[in-house]
Amino acid sequence: MKKYVLKATALAIGALVGGVAFAAAPTHITLSDDVADARTYGTELVADGTTLTDVYLATSTKMGFGVSKNAVRFVRFDITNAKWANAVDATNLTAETAAAVALAPQVAVVQGGATTDSYVIFQITAADTNYDQADVFKLALDTIGVKVTSVGTSVDLTYALYETAEKAVANAAATKLAGYNETVAKFGKALNLAITAGANTAGVEKAFKQFTTATAGTFTKTIALGKLNNAVNTRYTKTGGAIGLGDLIDTDSALVVKGDFSAMGSTGKVFLDNADSCGSSTGDADFATGNTSKGTIVVDANAVTNKNVCYTVSGSTAVPAQTVTVAYDIVAKGTATTADVGDTTLGTIAHDGTTLQAPFATIHPDYLSRVVLTSTYGTDAAVAASVITEDGKTCASGTADYNLKAGKLLVINTKDICPSMADGSTRLAVKLDVVAPSSTISGVYNVMNYDQVTGKTNSLISYPLLRPGTN
């Protein structure tokens, strides 16, 4: 397998000057503000049953209701989708003023707080002074640890202040003096393979052996099928470390590109490239001997940052119209559970010829039935004629290939395409594929009833041929 080499780009970071003030990023969870503080932990490294000990989980909340000196109150915390990883003790709850001056309440755990629990009730006594409603309780949630039940949903923490033990145990919303709630942990995948799918066209003017470009009348043998970016979402480990690509994937991870690449021949290739123009190849795809439908590009644990998957054809074989896919075949790093990314559309290759249909035609002997084509194209164009019949009906072989001269008109009798049908039926549809740009070809279906003795026309009907997908 070939491996591609990444070129490092040095990024110069300028110092911020001029006295512009920026809000500091939060350093912990605050229940009593309007900020969504919760970090998202990567599910490749954090699973059901994992214990989170990130220091960021240290939680604070306004008391929300004042406590007079020597008064006793009860503080309750409830955690959802988790249990306490360690038994909660009195040292896990502290207090300070709104100005961050330490207070000295007497604290005791009076109910809950075991590792089998998802709540705890503290009894607090304001032994040192009066506590203001803006003063703060601090729960050392990072020290206690959060044992996650399921990474399929978030972990929430609720604070409530009660006047009596009975009310704290009952935990009724109507009796609490104050309370706040917030999500403290979220979960999601860290690895994100972003794909910008491309759309390319094999040009009819080159018999589909080359691709059209943005400049009319010019063609190329090389295209960008689509663009990839294996970025890492902002995610964290259970201890609070930022997750990087090297935490998720290991050596021999690879991109697998699938399609019909038979038009490569011996001179073409599928490859990764830094440039949209596909002019700076960073690694070719390996194809097994005799196989032109599956190419593998080994990227190891490297970043694939806005890389194009490019395709060069030989120019001697027609390129099939198709959808090309890419998969990310991942070798997970260490204990990570990083999953493969399955086949996903990387890009499409279309043909730009003209298809016209007469959805209702006849070969009844009393009628003269025909399709009429006109061309403004500068080159003679091959026309492939076929029929579409009702289920179970077949048409006798007729003439399928015609030539529409440049700038001329062509009349094809329907009976030339389908001389007869096995069961004597006379109705069918006619399909015409013209090797010329759609903008240069027009057509009508014409049917007339006439007296075969006198040659007098009794009726004449014409309607435009339809262009599938546009009308």
ZAMARGU-4260 file (C-alpha; in steps of 0.2 Angstrom, whole numbers, plus 5000, padded with zeros to 4 digits):
<rodrens>
0) 5000/5000/5000 | 5006/5017/4996 | 5006/5030/5010 | 5005/5049/5007 | 5016/5062/5014
5) 5009/5077/5022 | 5018/5094/5021 | 5018/5104/5037 | 5012/5122/5036 | 5019/5134/5049
10) 5005/5145/5056 | 5011/5162/5063 | 5000/5168/5077 | 5000/5187/5080 | 4999/5194/5097
15) 4983/5203/5102 | 4986/5221/5106 | 4976/5237/5108 | 4968/5235/5124 | 4953/5225/5118
20) 4945/5215/5132 | 4938/5197/5129 | 4927/5187/5140 | 4937/5173/5149 | 4932/5156/5145
25) 4923/5147/5159 | 4934/5136/5170 | 4921/5126/5179 | 4902/5123/5179 | 4891/5137/5186
30) 4873/5131/5189 | 4866/5148/5192 | 4871/5157/5176 | 4863/5157/5159 | 4879/5150/5151
35) 4879/5132/5144 | 4895/5127/5152 | 4895/5108/5149 | 4909/5100/5140 | 4907/5087/5127
40) 4916/5071/5130 | 4921/5060/5115 | 4912/5043/5115 | 4927/5035/5107 | 4936/5036/5123
45) 4921/5038/5136 | 4908/5024/5137 | 4894/5019/5148 | 4900/5016/5165 | 4915/5028/5163
50) 4920/5039/5178 | 4923/5058/5173 | 4935/5067/5184 | 4938/5082/5174 | 4943/5097/5185
55) 4931/5107/5174 | 4917/5098/5183 | 4920/5108/5199 | 4903/5116/5201 | 4897/5132/5209
60) 4880/5140/5211 | 4873/5155/5220 | 4864/5151/5236 | 4849/5160/5229 | 4842/5163/5247
65) 4851/5171/5262 | 4855/5161/5277 | 4856/5170/5294 | 4870/5167/5306 | 4869/5151/5315
70) 4853/5146/5305 | 4852/5128/5298 | 4848/5124/5280 | 4848/5109/5269 | 4857/5108/5252
75) 4852/5095/5240 | 4860/5090/5224 | 4853/5078/5211 | 4862/5070/5196 | 4853/5062/5182
80) 4860/5048/5170 | 4875/5045/5183 | 4880/5040/5200 | 4893/5047/5212 | 4909/5038/5208
85) 4915/5041/5226 | 4905/5043/5242 | 4901/5061/5245 | 4908/5068/5261 | 4907/5085/5270
90) 4923/5091/5263 | 4915/5091/5246 | 4904/5106/5249 | 4912/5123/5253 | 4905/5141/5252
95) 4912/5158/5248 | 4905/5176/5246 | 4901/5183/5230 | 4918/5191/5230 | 4926/5174/5232
100) 4931/5176/5251 | 4930/5159/5260 | 4915/5156/5271 | 4916/5143/5285 | 4899/5134/5286
105) 4897/5118/5297 | 4893/5104/5284 | 4887/5086/5286 | 4881/5073/5274 | 4864/5068/5281
110) 4856/5058/5267 | 4862/5050/5250 | 4879/5052/5243 | 4884/5034/5242 | 4891/5027/5226
115) 4874/5019/5223 | 4865/5035/5224 | 4862/5049/5212 | 4858/5062/5225 | 4865/5069/5241
120) 4858/5080/5255 | 4870/5092/5266 | 4865/5100/5282 | 4874/5117/5283 | 4875/5129/5298
125) 4880/5147/5294 | 4892/5147/5309 | 4903/5162/5305 | 4891/5175/5298 | 4875/5179/5288
130) 4876/5172/5271 | 4869/5183/5257 | 4858/5176/5243 | 4872/5180/5230 | 4885/5170/5240
135) 4891/5154/5233 | 4891/5135/5237 | 4904/5125/5228 | 4903/5106/5225 | 4919/5097/5221
140) 4910/5086/5208 | 4927/5083/5200 | 4934/5075/5216 | 4918/5065/5219 | 4918/5059/5201
145) 4903/5056/5189 | 4900/5038/5184 | 4890/5040/5168 | 4876/5028/5166 | 4874/5031/5147
150) 4883/5041/5134 | 4867/5042/5124 | 4861/5056/5134 | 4868/5071/5144 | 4871/5072/5163
155) 4862/5085/5172 | 4865/5092/5190 | 4851/5101/5201 | 4854/5111/5216 | 4840/5115/5229
160) 4840/5124/5245 | 4827/5119/5259 | 4822/5126/5276 | 4820/5109/5284 | 4826/5091/5282
165) 4809/5084/5279 | 4807/5096/5264 | 4824/5092/5257 | 4820/5073/5258 | 4803/5076/5249
170) 4811/5087/5236 | 4796/5096/5231 | 4798/5111/5219 | 4785/5121/5228 | 4794/5120/5245
175) 4812/5124/5240 | 4819/5141/5244 | 4830/5142/5229 | 4836/5131/5215 | 4846/5129/5199
180) 4849/5116/5186 | 4861/5114/5172 | 4869/5100/5160 | 4886/5096/5167 | 4892/5084/5154
185) 4887/5080/5136 | 4893/5066/5124 | 4897/5064/5106 | 4909/5057/5093 | 4926/5066/5091
190) 4930/5060/5074 | 4921/5069/5060 | 4925/5064/5042 | 4917/5079/5032 | 4915/5076/5014
195) 4911/5090/5001 | 4904/5080/4986 | 4910/5085/4969 | 4899/5084/4953 | 4908/5081/4936
200) 4903/5078/4919 | 4911/5067/4905 | 4909/5077/4889 | 4899/5070/4875 | 4910/5080/4863
205) 4925/5069/4868 | 4915/5053/4868 | 4914/5054/4887 | 4933/5050/4887 | 4937/5067/4895
210) 4928/5079/4907 | 4921/5096/4904 | 4928/5112/4912 | 4921/5128/4917 | 4927/5135/4900
215) 4915/5130/4886 | 4923/5119/4873 | 4938/5114/4884 | 4941/5097/4892 | 4952/5089/4905
220) 4958/5072/4909 | 4959/5076/4928 | 4945/5080/4940 | 4943/5082/4959 | 4930/5069/4964
225) 4927/5077/4981 | 4935/5085/4996 | 4939/5077/5013 | 4942/5083/5030 | 4945/5071/5045
230) 4943/5085/5058 | 4941/5081/5076 | 4927/5090/5085 | 4930/5099/5101 | 4929/5084/5113
235) 4937/5079/5129 | 4943/5063/5138 | 4937/5058/5155 | 4951/5067/5164 | 4948/5083/5154
240) 4961/5082/5140 | 4957/5089/5123 | 4955/5074/5111 | 4967/5074/5096 | 4967/5064/5080
245) 4982/5053/5087 | 4970/5048/5102 | 4958/5041/5090 | 4966/5032/5075 | 4982/5023/5072
250) 4994/5017/5059 | 4987/5009/5043 | 4970/5019/5044 | 4965/5021/5026 | 4953/5029/5014
255) 4944/5017/5002 | 4938/5024/4986 | 4925/5014/4976 | 4918/5017/4958 | 4921/5011/4940
260) 4939/5017/4937 | 4942/5007/4921 | 4945/5023/4911 | 4962/5025/4921 | 4970/5013/4909
265) 4989/5012/4912 | 4992/5031/4913 | 4978/5037/4924 | 4976/5036/4943 | 4966/5040/4959
270) 4975/5051/4971 | 4975/5063/4986 | 4979/5081/4982 | 4981/5097/4992 | 4975/5108/4978
275) 4958/5110/4970 | 4967/5109/4953 | 4974/5092/4958 | 4992/5097/4954 | 5001/5092/4970
280) 4998/5074/4973 | 5001/5068/4990 | 4998/5049/4988 | 4991/5037/4975 | 4977/5024/4978
285) 4983/5006/4977 | 4972/4995/4966 | 4973/4976/4967 | 4979/4968/4951 | 4965/4967/4939
290) 4954/4977/4950 | 4948/4995/4944 | 4934/4997/4956 | 4942/4999/4973 | 4957/5010/4978
295) 4965/5011/4995 | 4975/5026/5001 | 4984/5023/5018 | 4984/5039/5028 | 4989/5032/5045
300) 4985/5044/5059 | 4988/5059/5049 | 4976/5074/5046 | 4967/5074/5030 | 4964/5093/5030
305) 4954/5099/5015 | 4961/5086/5003 | 4954/5082/4986 | 4952/5064/4980 | 4957/5067/4962
310) 4955/5056/4946 | 4965/5055/4930 | 4959/5046/4915 | 4969/5039/4900 | 4958/5048/4888
315) 4956/5033/4877 | 4941/5024/4886 | 4924/5031/4890 | 4921/5036/4908 | 4905/5028/4915
320) 4892/5039/4923 | 4892/5034/4941 | 4892/5039/4959 | 4909/5037/4968 | 4910/5033/4986
325) 4923/5034/5000 | 4925/5025/5016 | 4936/5028/5031 | 4944/5011/5036 | 4950/5015/5054
330) 4963/5006/5065 | 4958/5012/5082 | 4971/5019/5094 | 4974/5010/5110 | 4958/5008/5119
335) 4948/5020/5108 | 4932/5013/5100 | 4934/5024/5085 | 4922/5016/5071 | 4924/5015/5053
340) 4915/5027/5042 | 4905/5017/5029 | 4903/5020/5010 | 4898/5038/5008 | 4895/5048/4992
345) 4912/5057/4987 | 4906/5063/4970 | 4896/5060/4954 | 4901/5059/4936 | 4887/5062/4923
350) 4886/5062/4904 | 4880/5078/4895 | 4872/5070/4880 | 4854/5072/4875 | 4840/5060/4879
355) 4823/5063/4872 | 4807/5053/4874 | 4790/5051/4865 | 4780/5044/4879 | 4766/5038/4868
360) 4768/5033/4850 | 4760/5021/4838 | 4764/5009/4824 | 4746/5007/4819 | 4745/5003/4800
365) 4732/5017/4797 | 4745/5031/4804 | 4761/5038/4798 | 4771/5039/4815 | 4788/5047/4816
370) 4800/5057/4827 | 4809/5072/4820 | 4826/5079/4827 | 4834/5095/4823 | 4852/5100/4827
375) 4862/5116/4829 | 4877/5106/4834 | 4893/5109/4824 | 4897/5090/4823 | 4887/5075/4816
380) 4879/5066/4831 | 4876/5048/4833 | 4858/5044/4838 | 4853/5028/4847 | 4835/5024/4845
385) 4825/5012/4857 | 4808/5008/4863 | 4799/5006/4880 | 4785/4994/4879 | 4771/4989/4891
390) 4775/4975/4903 | 4775/4958/4894 | 4776/4965/4876 | 4791/4964/4865 | 4796/4973/4849
395) 4803/4965/4833 | 4821/4971/4830 | 4822/4987/4819 | 4835/5000/4815 | 4843/5007/4831
400) 4857/5018/4825 | 4856/5034/4815 | 4866/5049/4811 | 4860/5067/4814 | 4870/5078/4803
405) 4877/5094/4809 | 4864/5108/4808 | 4852/5097/4799 | 4835/5088/4802 | 4832/5070/4804
410) 4815/5061/4802 | 4814/5043/4809 | 4799/5032/4805 | 4793/5024/4821 | 4791/5007/4811
415) 4809/5008/4807 | 4813/5007/4825 | 4800/4994/4829 | 4792/4986/4814 | 4780/4976/4824
420) 4775/4969/4841 | 4773/4950/4844 | 4755/4951/4850 | 4749/4963/4837 | 4750/4978/4849
425) 4753/4995/4842 | 4757/5007/4856 | 4774/5010/4863 | 4786/5024/4869 | 4801/5030/4859
430) 4818/5034/4867 | 4832/5043/4858 | 4850/5046/4865 | 4859/5059/4855 | 4878/5061/4857
435) 4877/5080/4857 | 4874/5093/4870 | 4856/5095/4876 | 4856/5114/4871 | 4859/5109/4853
440) 4846/5096/4850 | 4827/5098/4848 | 4813/5086/4843 | 4795/5082/4840 | 4784/5067/4838
445) 4772/5068/4823 | 4758/5056/4819 | 4746/5058/4804 | 4731/5048/4798 | 4729/5049/4779
450) 4720/5041/4765 | 4732/5028/4757 | 4722/5029/4740 | 4721/5048/4738 | 4735/5053/4750
455) 4723/5066/4758 | 4728/5069/4776 | 4713/5067/4788 | 4722/5072/4804 | 4739/5078/4810
460) 4746/5079/4828 | 4763/5084/4834 | 4770/5086/4852 | 4787/5091/4858 | 4798/5076/4864
465) 4801/5076/4882 | 4818/5078/4891 | 4818/5066/4906 | 4821/5075/4923 | 4817/5092/4916
470) 4799/5090/4910
</rodrens>
